[in-house]
Amino acid sequence: LVRTDEKESEGELLGNLRYAAQSRSDYPAVGDWVAISAYDDDKVLIHAVYPRRSALERQAVGKKGEKQIIAANVDTALIVQAVDRDFSINRIERYLTICYAAHVEPVIVLSKVDLIDELALKDLIDSINTREKKVAVFPISNETQQGIDELKNILEKGKTYCLLGSSGVGKSTLLNTITGK
């Protein structure tokens, strides 16, 4: 899917771009800037992928030694971790490692804080701050709107953000809350 100022179109790679690719990372990823030309009302040809200034990568599933690009050209990653489920500082640190390797600024968002008491939340924040002193932590609740305005205040026009986190932690709900959709 390719998005321009005017619309979204289905993109198709030109043959030489497809066949010249040496790995999955040579293909377009979410956030990439690409050179295109229209060839139908709702279709475009992708001629080239412009150089990335950042690329969030992880080990490709089932492809030993191969990387999969999660997103490209990201300025800040919001690492979302729910406090009501299988909270894991080690998981947060794995996401931080991905961010640091890509030179992407990380921000930790603790979601669903309305489901625990203030003392438990304080303990979680303290445990994060003990291990990760330089990363901002935002406790939020989409249910009560706690912390949403504070999180919105760090978002800057012209910057690119992504949400990282396990399934079910509230990424989609947070996106809808922030964007008002």
Residue, then its C-alpha position, 0 to 999 in steps of 0.5 A: l500500500v502506497r500513500t501520497d498526499e492525495k490517496e492510497s494506492e496498491g503498489e507493485l514492485l518493478g521487476n528489476l527492483r524485485y529481482a535485484a533484491q538480495s534480502r527481505s530488507d531490500y523490499p519496501a517496508v512500512g515508513d519507506w519513501v519510494a519512487i512511484s508512477a501511476y499506471d491505473d486509478d488505484k495502482v502504482l509502480i514502485h521504481a525505487v526505495y529511497p535510503r532509510r534514516s532508521a530501520l527497526e528490525r527483528q529476527a525474521v520468523g523462520k529465517k535464520g540469520e535474516k532480518q525483518i524490517i518492522a518500520a523505517n524512518v521512525d523518529t520515536a517508538l512508543i513501547v506499549q506494555a500493559v500492566d494487567r497481564d504478563f508485564s515484563i521488564n525484560r520484554i521492554e528491554r528487548y524493544l529498547t535494544i531494537c530502538y537503540a540499534a536503529h537510533v530511534e528514541p524510545v518512550i515507554v507507555l504503561s497501559k491499562v493503569d486503571l486496572i491496578d492500584e497506585l502502589a502497584l503502579k509506583d512499584l512498576i515505574d520504580s522497577i523500570n526507572t531502576r534499570e532504565k534511567k534515561v527513558a521516559v515512562f508514561p502511565i496511561s489509561n484509555e478508560t479513564q484518560q489518565g496520562i493521555d494529555e501528557l503523552k500527547n504533549i510529547l508528540e511533535k508535528g512532522k515527526t514519525y512515531c510507531l507503536l511497539g508491543s505485544s498483542g493485546v496491550g492496547k496499541s490500537t486503542l491508544l492510537n485511536t485515542i491519540t488520533g481521535k478516530 
